[in-house]
Amino acid sequence: MENQNTKLFKSAETILKIHAKALEIPSGSANVFISHSIKAAEKSLKKRKIITKSDVTRAVAKELNKYNPDLAYVYENYDKII
């Protein structure tokens, strides 16, 4: 189960980097706040036995909103925007 959770967070990180590039956010800053947001989301969801993709999306977007609200919005609502 731990491996599946790791895959969800790695996938989120990859998608966030793509969105950050599309929003023309400098890659250095984007990498920093993406990694901080992923780590905080992992910590907040650590006690759950089962984590879904939606759980990861909500938790990461909530943390990411502190650093870059535009990227958080695009990440959380990408399926509704496109």
N, C-alpha and C positions, 0 to 999 in steps of 0.2 A: 504494500500500500504506500509505503514511503516513496518508492520509486515513481509511482504514478503522480504523487503530489509534486515531486521534484520536476517531473515533465511539465506539469501545469504551470509552474512558476517560470521555468525556462522558456516555455512557449509565450507566456505573457511578456517576458523580457524582450524576446525577439520581436514580437508585434509592437511593443512600445518603441523600440528603436526605429522601426520602419515608420511609425506614425510621427515620431520626433523629426525624422529626416524630411518627411512630407511637409511638416509645419515649419521647416527651416530653423529648427532649434539647434544651436551649436552642439556638436556631438560630445564634446567634453562635459559640458554642463548637463546634457541629457543623460549621459551615462551615470553621472553622480546621482542625480535625483531619481533616476529609474532604479538604481541599485538600492538606494535608501528606502524607496517605496516598497520594493520587492521584499527586502529584509523585514520591514515593519509589518507587512501583510503576512509573511510567513510566521512571524512571532504571534500575531493576533489570532491566526487560525491554527496554531500549534496543538491546542487541546482537542480539536475536532478529530474524530476517527475517520470520517469521510468528508472529503473536500471536493466540491464540484467546480467546474469552470466558472460558473456564475459567482460562486463564493470568492474565488480568486479575483475575478474582474471587479467586484464591488469593493473588496478590501484594498486592492492595489489602487483603484481610482480614488478611494477615500484618502489614502496616504499621499498619492500623487497630487491631489488637489492643493495640498499645502505648498508645493513647489511650482507647479505649472497648471493652473486650472484649465487652460485650453487643451493641453495634452490629455488631461484626465477626462475631460468631456468627450473628446474624440475617441479615446480608448473605450470608455464605458458605453458610448452610444453608436459605435461604428456600424453595427448591423442595422441600426435604425436610420442612419444617415445615408448610407449607400444603397 
